Amino acid sequence: MDPIINKVASSGLVTLDLEEHFPEGERVLFDLEPWLFQGLILREKDFRENLKTHDWNQYKDKYVSIVCSADAIVPAWTYMLLFSHL
């Protein structure tokens, strides 16, 4: 019977500790649900007005996650406009 050889240990693979590369900083959540019309749809005119009047300084130097907690279809352009303001 041949001895069992650990090929993974002898392969030269490099192990990375992802916590060493985790950026420091505060994380906040941006929920689109309050900006939906009747909690169902996103109206572009109202959305653009909300973008103009919203206080964006509260997100300065923070990592922002954008979600929609409501069961709604959100167009792709929504996220692009949000990113441009953030």
C-alpha distances in whole Angstrom, upper triangle without the diagonal:
4,7,9,12,16,17,21,21,21,23,26,28,31,32,35,37,40,42,43,44,46,50,52,55,57,56,58,58,61,61,63,64,68,69,68,72,72,68,67,68,68,72,72,75,75,71,73,75,73,71,74,75,72,71,69,69,67,64,64,61,59,56,57,56,58,57,59,59,61,60,62,61,62,62,60,64,64,61,62,65,64,62,65,67,64
4,7,9,13,14,17,18,17,19,23,24,27,28,32,34,37,39,40,41,43,47,49,52,54,53,56,56,59,59,61,63,66,67,66,70,70,66,65,66,66,69,69,73,72,69,70,73,71,69,72,73,70,69,66,66,64,61,61,58,56,53,55,53,55,55,57,57,60,59,60,59,60,60,58,61,61,58,59,63,61,59,62,64,61
4,6,10,12,15,15,15,17,20,22,25,26,29,31,34,36,37,38,40,44,46,49,51,50,53,54,56,57,59,61,64,65,65,68,68,65,64,64,65,68,68,71,71,67,68,71,69,67,70,71,67,67,64,64,62,59,59,56,54,51,53,51,53,53,56,55,58,57,59,58,58,59,57,60,60,57,58,61,59,57,60,62,59
4,7,9,12,12,13,15,18,19,22,22,26,28,31,33,34,35,37,41,43,46,48,47,49,50,53,53,56,57,60,61,61,64,65,61,60,61,61,64,64,68,67,63,65,67,65,63,66,67,64,63,60,60,58,55,55,52,50,47,49,47,49,49,52,52,54,53,55,54,54,55,53,56,56,53,54,57,56,53,57,58,55
4,6,9,9,9,11,14,16,19,20,23,25,28,30,31,32,35,38,41,44,46,45,48,48,51,52,54,56,59,60,60,63,63,60,59,59,59,63,62,66,65,62,63,65,63,61,64,65,62,61,58,58,56,53,53,50,48,45,47,45,48,48,50,50,53,52,54,53,53,54,51,54,54,51,52,55,54,51,54,56,53
4,6,6,7,9,12,12,15,16,20,22,24,27,27,29,31,34,37,40,42,41,44,44,47,48,51,52,55,56,56,60,60,56,56,56,56,59,59,62,62,58,59,62,59,57,60,61,58,57,54,54,52,49,49,46,44,41,43,42,44,44,47,47,50,49,51,50,50,50,48,51,51,47,49,52,50,48,51,52,49
4,6,5,6,9,10,14,15,19,21,24,26,27,28,30,34,36,39,41,41,43,44,46,48,50,51,54,55,55,59,59,56,55,55,55,58,57,61,60,57,58,60,58,56,59,60,57,56,53,53,51,48,48,45,43,40,42,41,43,43,46,46,49,48,50,49,48,49,46,49,49,46,47,50,49,46,49,51,48
4,5,5,8,7,10,11,15,17,20,23,23,24,26,30,33,36,38,37,40,40,43,44,46,48,51,51,52,55,56,52,52,52,51,55,54,57,57,53,54,57,54,52,55,56,53,52,49,49,48,44,44,41,39,37,38,37,39,40,43,43,46,45,46,45,45,45,43,46,46,42,43,47,45,42,45,47,44
4,6,7,8,10,11,15,17,20,22,22,24,26,30,32,35,38,37,40,41,44,45,48,49,52,53,53,57,58,54,54,54,53,56,56,59,58,55,56,58,56,53,56,57,54,53,50,50,48,45,45,41,40,37,39,38,41,41,44,45,48,47,49,48,47,48,45,48,48,44,45,48,46,44,47,48,45
4,6,8,11,13,17,19,22,25,24,26,28,32,34,38,40,40,43,44,46,48,50,52,55,55,56,59,60,57,56,56,56,59,58,61,61,57,58,60,58,56,58,60,56,55,52,52,50,47,47,43,42,39,42,41,43,44,47,47,50,50,51,50,49,50,47,49,49,46,47,50,48,45,48,50,47
4,6,9,12,15,18,21,24,23,24,27,30,33,36,39,38,41,42,44,46,48,50,53,53,54,57,58,54,54,54,53,56,55,58,58,54,55,58,55,53,56,57,54,53,50,50,48,45,45,41,40,37,39,38,41,42,45,45,48,48,49,47,46,47,44,46,47,43,44,47,46,43,45,47,45
4,6,9,13,16,19,21,21,21,24,28,30,34,36,36,39,40,43,45,47,49,52,52,53,56,57,54,53,53,52,55,54,57,57,53,53,56,54,51,54,55,52,51,48,47,46,43,42,39,38,35,37,37,39,41,44,45,47,47,48,47,46,46,43,45,45,42,42,45,44,41,43,45,42
4,6,10,13,15,18,18,18,21,25,27,31,33,33,36,37,39,41,43,45,48,48,49,52,54,50,49,49,48,51,50,53,53,49,50,53,50,48,51,52,49,48,44,44,43,39,39,36,34,32,34,33,36,37,40,41,44,44,44,43,42,42,39,42,42,38,39,42,40,38,40,42,39
4,6,10,12,15,14,15,18,21,24,27,30,30,33,34,37,39,41,43,46,46,47,51,52,48,48,48,47,50,49,52,51,47,48,50,48,45,48,49,46,45,41,41,40,36,36,33,31,29,31,31,34,35,38,39,42,42,43,42,41,41,38,40,40,36,37,40,38,35,38,39,36
4,7,9,12,12,13,15,19,22,25,27,27,30,31,34,36,38,41,43,44,45,48,50,46,46,46,45,48,47,50,49,45,46,48,46,43,46,47,44,43,39,39,38,34,34,31,29,27,29,28,31,33,36,36,40,40,41,40,39,39,37,39,38,35,36,38,37,34,36,38,35
4,6,9,8,9,12,15,18,21,24,23,27,28,31,33,35,38,40,41,42,46,47,43,43,43,42,45,44,47,46,42,43,45,43,40,43,44,40,39,36,35,34,31,30,27,25,23,25,25,28,30,33,34,37,38,38,38,36,37,34,36,36,32,32,35,33,30,33,34,31
4,5,6,8,9,13,15,19,21,21,24,26,29,31,34,36,38,39,40,44,45,42,42,42,41,44,43,46,45,41,42,44,41,39,41,42,38,37,34,33,32,28,28,25,23,21,24,23,27,28,32,32,36,36,37,37,36,36,34,36,35,31,32,35,32,30,32,33,30
4,5,5,6,10,13,16,18,18,21,22,25,27,30,32,35,35,37,40,42,38,38,38,37,40,39,42,41,37,38,40,37,35,38,38,35,33,30,30,28,25,25,22,20,18,20,20,23,24,28,29,32,33,34,33,32,33,30,32,31,27,28,31,28,26,29,30,26
4,5,5,9,10,13,16,16,19,21,24,27,30,32,34,35,36,40,41,38,38,39,37,40,40,42,41,37,38,40,37,34,37,37,34,32,29,28,26,24,23,20,18,16,19,19,23,24,28,28,32,33,34,34,33,34,31,33,32,28,29,31,28,26,29,29,26
4,6,8,10,14,17,17,21,23,26,29,32,34,36,37,39,43,44,40,41,41,39,42,41,43,42,39,39,41,38,36,38,38,35,33,30,29,27,24,24,20,19,17,21,21,25,27,30,31,35,36,37,37,35,36,33,34,33,29,30,32,30,27,29,30,26
4,6,9,12,15,16,19,21,24,27,29,32,34,34,36,40,42,38,39,38,36,39,38,40,39,36,36,38,35,33,35,36,32,31,27,26,25,22,21,18,17,15,18,19,22,24,28,29,33,34,34,34,32,32,29,31,30,26,27,29,26,23,26,27,23
4,6,9,12,12,16,18,21,24,26,29,31,31,33,37,38,35,36,35,34,36,36,38,37,33,33,35,32,30,32,33,29,28,25,24,22,19,19,15,14,12,15,16,19,21,25,26,30,31,32,31,29,30,28,29,28,24,25,27,24,21,24,25,21
4,6,10,10,14,17,19,22,25,28,29,30,32,36,37,34,35,34,33,35,34,36,35,31,31,33,30,27,30,30,27,25,21,20,19,16,15,12,11,9,13,14,18,21,24,26,29,31,31,31,29,29,27,27,26,23,23,25,22,19,22,22,18
4,7,9,13,16,19,22,25,28,29,30,32,36,37,34,35,35,33,36,35,36,35,31,31,33,30,27,29,29,26,23,21,19,17,15,14,11,10,9,13,15,19,21,25,26,30,32,32,32,30,31,29,29,27,24,25,26,23,20,23,22,18
4,7,10,13,16,19,22,25,26,26,29,33,34,31,33,33,30,33,32,33,32,28,29,29,26,24,26,26,22,20,17,16,14,11,11,8,6,7,10,13,16,19,23,24,27,30,30,30,28,29,27,27,25,22,23,23,20,18,20,19,16
4,7,10,13,16,20,22,22,24,26,30,31,28,30,30,28,30,30,31,29,26,27,27,24,22,24,23,20,17,15,14,11,9,10,8,5,6,9,11,14,17,20,21,24,27,28,28,26,27,26,26,24,21,22,22,19,17,20,18,15
4,7,10,13,16,19,20,21,23,27,28,25,27,27,25,27,27,29,27,23,24,25,22,20,23,22,19,17,15,14,12,9,11,9,6,5,6,8,11,13,17,17,21,23,24,25,22,24,23,23,21,18,19,20,16,15,18,17,13
4,7,10,13,15,16,17,20,23,25,22,23,24,22,24,24,26,23,20,21,22,19,17,20,19,16,14,12,13,10,8,11,11,7,6,5,6,9,11,14,15,18,21,21,22,20,22,21,21,18,16,18,18,14,14,17,15,12
4,6,10,12,13,14,16,20,21,18,20,20,19,21,21,23,21,18,20,20,17,16,19,19,15,15,13,14,12,10,13,14,10,9,6,5,6,7,10,11,14,17,18,19,17,19,18,19,16,14,16,16,13,13,17,15,12
4,7,9,10,11,13,17,18,16,17,17,15,18,18,19,17,14,16,17,13,13,16,15,12,12,11,13,11,9,13,14,11,10,7,6,5,6,8,10,13,16,15,16,14,16,16,16,13,11,14,13,10,11,14,12,11
4,6,7,8,10,14,15,12,14,14,13,16,16,18,16,13,16,16,13,13,17,16,13,14,14,16,14,13,17,18,15,14,10,8,6,5,5,7,9,12,12,14,12,15,15,16,12,11,15,14,11,13,16,15,14
4,6,5,7,11,12,10,11,10,9,12,13,15,12,10,13,14,11,11,15,15,12,15,14,17,16,15,18,20,18,16,12,11,7,6,5,7,8,11,10,11,9,12,13,13,9,10,13,12,10,13,15,14,14
4,5,5,9,10,6,8,9,9,12,14,16,13,11,15,15,12,14,17,17,15,17,17,20,18,18,21,23,21,19,16,14,11,8,5,6,6,9,9,11,10,13,15,16,12,13,17,16,14,17,19,18,17
4,6,8,9,7,10,11,10,12,14,15,12,10,14,13,10,13,15,14,12,15,16,19,17,17,21,23,21,20,17,15,13,11,9,9,9,12,12,14,13,16,18,18,14,15,18,16,14,18,19,17,18
4,7,9,8,10,9,7,9,10,11,8,7,10,10,8,10,13,12,11,14,15,18,17,17,21,23,21,20,17,16,13,12,10,11,10,13,11,13,11,13,15,15,11,13,16,14,12,16,17,15,16
4,6,5,6,5,5,7,10,11,9,8,12,12,11,13,16,16,15,18,19,22,21,21,24,26,24,23,19,18,14,12,9,11,9,11,9,10,9,12,15,15,11,14,17,15,14,18,19,18,19
4,5,6,5,6,7,10,11,8,9,13,13,12,15,17,17,17,20,21,25,24,24,27,30,28,27,23,21,18,16,13,14,11,12,10,12,12,14,17,17,14,17,19,18,17,21,22,21,22
4,5,7,9,10,14,15,12,13,17,16,15,18,20,20,19,23,24,27,26,26,30,32,30,29,25,23,20,17,14,14,11,12,11,13,14,16,20,20,17,20,23,21,20,24,25,24,25
4,6,8,11,14,16,13,13,17,17,15,17,20,20,19,22,23,26,24,24,28,30,27,26,22,20,17,14,10,10,7,8,8,11,12,15,18,18,16,18,21,20,18,22,24,23,23
4,7,10,13,15,13,13,17,18,16,18,21,21,21,24,24,28,26,26,29,31,28,27,23,20,17,14,11,11,7,7,5,8,9,12,16,17,14,17,20,19,19,22,24,23,24
4,6,10,12,11,10,14,15,14,16,19,20,19,23,23,26,26,25,28,30,28,26,22,20,16,14,11,12,10,9,6,7,8,10,13,14,12,15,17,16,16,20,21,21,22
4,6,9,8,7,10,12,11,13,16,17,16,20,20,23,23,22,25,27,25,24,20,18,15,13,11,13,11,12,8,8,7,8,11,11,9,12,14,13,13,16,18,17,19
4,6,6,6,9,10,11,12,15,16,16,20,20,24,24,24,26,29,27,26,23,21,18,17,14,17,15,15,12,11,10,10,13,12,10,14,15,13,14,18,18,18,20
4,6,5,6,9,10,10,12,14,15,19,19,23,23,22,25,27,26,25,22,21,17,17,16,19,17,18,14,13,11,10,12,10,8,12,13,11,12,16,15,15,18
4,5,5,6,9,10,11,13,14,18,19,22,23,23,25,28,27,27,24,23,20,20,18,21,20,21,17,17,14,14,16,13,12,15,15,13,14,17,17,16,19
4,6,5,6,9,10,11,12,16,17,21,21,21,24,27,26,25,22,21,18,18,16,19,17,19,16,16,14,14,16,14,12,15,16,13,14,17,17,15,18
4,5,5,6,9,10,10,14,14,18,19,18,21,24,22,22,18,18,15,15,14,16,16,17,14,14,11,12,13,11,8,11,12,10,10,14,14,12,15
4,5,5,6,9,10,13,14,17,19,18,20,23,22,22,19,19,16,17,17,20,19,21,18,17,14,13,14,11,9,12,12,8,10,13,12,11,14
4,5,5,6,9,12,13,17,18,18,21,24,23,24,21,21,18,19,18,21,20,22,20,20,17,17,18,15,13,15,15,12,12,16,14,12,15
4,5,5,6,10,11,14,15,16,18,21,20,21,18,18,15,16,15,18,18,20,18,18,16,16,17,15,12,14,15,11,11,14,14,11,13
4,6,5,9,9,12,14,13,15,19,18,18,15,16,14,16,16,19,19,21,19,19,15,15,16,13,10,12,12,8,8,11,10,7,10
4,6,8,9,12,14,15,16,20,20,21,18,20,17,19,19,22,23,25,23,22,19,19,19,16,14,15,15,11,11,13,12,9,12
4,7,9,12,13,14,16,20,20,21,18,20,18,20,20,22,22,25,23,23,20,21,21,19,16,17,17,14,13,16,14,11,13
4,6,9,10,11,13,17,16,17,15,16,15,17,17,19,20,23,21,22,19,20,20,18,15,15,16,13,11,13,13,10,11
4,6,7,9,10,14,14,16,14,16,16,18,19,21,22,25,24,25,22,23,22,20,17,17,18,15,12,14,14,10,10
4,5,6,7,11,11,13,11,14,14,16,18,20,22,25,24,24,21,21,20,19,16,15,15,13,10,11,11,7,7
4,5,5,9,10,13,12,16,16,19,21,23,25,28,27,27,24,25,24,22,19,18,18,16,13,14,13,10,9
4,6,9,9,11,11,14,14,17,19,21,23,26,26,26,23,25,24,23,20,18,19,17,14,14,15,12,10
4,6,5,8,7,11,12,15,17,19,22,25,24,25,22,23,21,20,18,15,16,15,12,11,13,10,7
4,6,9,9,13,15,18,21,23,26,28,28,28,24,25,23,22,20,18,18,17,14,13,13,11,8
4,7,9,13,15,19,22,24,27,30,29,29,26,26,24,24,22,19,19,19,16,14,15,13,10
4,6,10,12,16,19,21,24,26,26,26,23,24,23,22,20,17,18,18,14,13,15,13,10
4,7,10,13,17,18,22,24,24,24,21,22,20,20,18,15,16,17,13,12,14,14,10
4,6,10,13,15,18,21,20,20,18,19,17,17,15,12,14,14,11,10,13,12,8
4,6,10,12,15,17,17,17,15,17,15,16,14,11,13,14,11,10,14,14,11
4,7,10,13,15,14,14,11,13,12,13,10,8,11,12,9,9,13,12,11
4,6,9,11,11,12,10,13,12,14,11,10,13,14,11,13,16,16,14
4,5,8,8,9,8,11,12,14,11,11,15,15,13,15,18,17,16
4,7,8,11,11,15,16,18,15,14,18,18,16,18,21,20,19
4,6,9,10,14,16,18,15,15,19,19,17,20,23,22,22
4,7,9,13,15,18,15,16,20,20,19,21,24,24,24
4,6,10,13,15,13,14,17,18,17,19,22,22,22
4,6,9,12,11,12,15,16,16,18,20,21,21
4,7,8,7,9,11,12,12,14,17,17,18
4,6,6,8,10,11,12,14,15,17,18
4,5,6,7,9,10,11,13,15,16
4,5,5,6,9,10,11,13,14
4,5,5,6,9,10,11,12
4,5,5,6,9,10,10
4,5,5,6,9,10
4,5,5,6,9
4,5,5,6
4,5,5
4,6
4
